[in-house]
Amino acid sequence: MNHEYEEGAINMWVIVAVAIVIGLGGGYYFGYSKGQSDLLAAQKEAAQAEIAQKANPFETAANPVGGAYTNPFESGGAVNPFR
């Protein structure tokens, strides 16, 4: 009778070990897939931001007449021909 108990216990440990291996393998596979999809999403977002920045040539361009404005009525005679 003791022999049957040990055989049942060994079968149980084999089933538990197989279940653990299957669980670890499934967890690795699904975790790797999730990590890959997160990485691809981050790369896509970064690429879209880079493309958007390159698509607008005026975003970083300097204003060529930025400091050239003067009020013609308050400045010296060089700008106002009527003084």
Sine and cosine of phi, psi and omega as CSV:
sin_phi,cos_phi,sin_psi,cos_psi,sin_omega,cos_omega
0.00,0.00,-0.59,0.81,0.02,-1.00
-0.90,0.44,-0.52,0.85,0.00,-1.00
-0.92,0.40,-0.64,0.77,0.02,-1.00
-0.91,0.41,-0.60,0.80,0.01,-1.00
-0.91,0.42,-0.69,0.72,-0.01,-1.00
-0.92,0.40,-0.61,0.79,0.02,-1.00
-0.91,0.40,-0.64,0.77,0.05,-1.00
-0.92,0.39,-0.61,0.79,0.02,-1.00
-0.93,0.38,-0.62,0.79,0.03,-1.00
-0.92,0.40,-0.68,0.74,0.04,-1.00
-0.88,0.48,-0.63,0.77,0.01,-1.00
-0.90,0.44,-0.68,0.73,0.01,-1.00
-0.91,0.41,-0.58,0.82,0.04,-1.00
-0.92,0.40,-0.68,0.73,0.02,-1.00
-0.90,0.43,-0.67,0.74,0.03,-1.00
-0.90,0.44,-0.69,0.73,0.00,-1.00
-0.90,0.44,-0.68,0.73,0.02,-1.00
-0.90,0.44,-0.65,0.76,0.02,-1.00
-0.90,0.43,-0.63,0.77,0.03,-1.00
-0.91,0.42,-0.69,0.72,0.01,-1.00
-0.89,0.45,-0.69,0.72,0.03,-1.00
-0.90,0.43,-0.66,0.75,0.02,-1.00
-0.90,0.44,-0.69,0.72,0.03,-1.00
-0.91,0.42,-0.67,0.74,0.03,-1.00
-0.89,0.45,-0.70,0.72,0.03,-1.00
-0.91,0.42,-0.65,0.76,0.04,-1.00
-0.90,0.44,-0.66,0.75,0.04,-1.00
-0.90,0.44,-0.71,0.70,-0.04,-1.00
-0.89,0.45,-0.77,0.64,-0.03,-1.00
-0.94,0.33,-0.55,0.83,0.08,-1.00
-0.92,0.40,-0.65,0.76,0.04,-1.00
-0.91,0.42,-0.67,0.75,0.02,-1.00
-0.89,0.45,-0.66,0.75,0.02,-1.00
-0.91,0.42,-0.67,0.74,0.03,-1.00
-0.89,0.45,-0.65,0.76,0.02,-1.00
-0.90,0.43,-0.68,0.73,-0.01,-1.00
-0.92,0.39,-0.60,0.80,0.06,-1.00
-0.91,0.41,-0.66,0.75,0.01,-1.00
-0.90,0.43,-0.69,0.72,0.02,-1.00
-0.90,0.43,-0.62,0.78,0.03,-1.00
-0.91,0.42,-0.66,0.75,0.02,-1.00
-0.91,0.40,-0.65,0.76,0.03,-1.00
-0.91,0.41,-0.63,0.77,0.01,-1.00
-0.90,0.43,-0.68,0.74,0.01,-1.00
-0.90,0.44,-0.67,0.74,0.02,-1.00
-0.91,0.41,-0.63,0.78,0.02,-1.00
-0.92,0.40,-0.64,0.77,0.03,-1.00
-0.91,0.42,-0.63,0.78,0.03,-1.00
-0.91,0.42,-0.65,0.76,0.02,-1.00
-0.91,0.41,-0.67,0.74,0.01,-1.00
-0.91,0.42,-0.65,0.76,0.01,-1.00
-0.90,0.44,-0.60,0.80,0.01,-1.00
-0.94,0.35,-0.64,0.77,0.01,-1.00
-0.96,0.28,-0.42,0.91,-0.06,-1.00
-0.96,0.28,-0.39,0.92,-0.02,-1.00
-0.97,-0.24,0.99,-0.13,-0.05,-1.00
-0.96,0.29,-0.29,0.96,-0.06,-1.00
-1.00,-0.03,-0.08,1.00,-0.05,-1.00
-0.91,0.41,-0.66,0.75,-0.06,-1.00
-0.95,-0.30,-0.02,1.00,-0.03,-1.00
-0.95,0.31,0.61,-0.79,0.02,-1.00
-0.99,0.16,0.54,-0.84,0.03,-1.00
-0.97,0.25,0.87,-0.50,-0.07,-1.00
-0.94,0.34,-0.38,0.92,0.02,-1.00
-0.90,-0.44,0.54,0.84,-0.09,-1.00
-0.88,0.48,-0.72,0.70,-0.05,-1.00
-0.95,-0.32,0.26,0.97,-0.10,-0.99
-1.00,0.03,-0.22,0.97,-0.06,-1.00
-0.97,0.25,0.75,-0.66,0.16,-0.99
-0.70,-0.71,0.54,-0.84,0.02,-1.00
-0.96,0.27,0.87,-0.50,-0.08,-1.00
-0.93,0.36,-0.32,0.95,-0.02,-1.00
-1.00,-0.01,-0.23,0.97,-0.03,-1.00
-0.91,-0.42,-0.15,0.99,-0.05,-1.00
-1.00,0.00,-0.02,-1.00,-0.02,-1.00
-0.94,0.34,-0.04,-1.00,-0.08,-1.00
-0.94,0.35,-0.24,0.97,-0.06,-1.00
-0.93,0.37,-0.51,0.86,-0.05,-1.00
-1.00,-0.09,-0.59,0.80,-0.06,-1.00
-0.99,-0.10,0.94,-0.34,-0.02,-1.00
-0.97,0.26,-0.20,0.98,-0.06,-1.00
-1.00,-0.01,0.03,1.00,0.02,-1.00
-0.99,-0.12,0.00,0.00,0.00,0.00
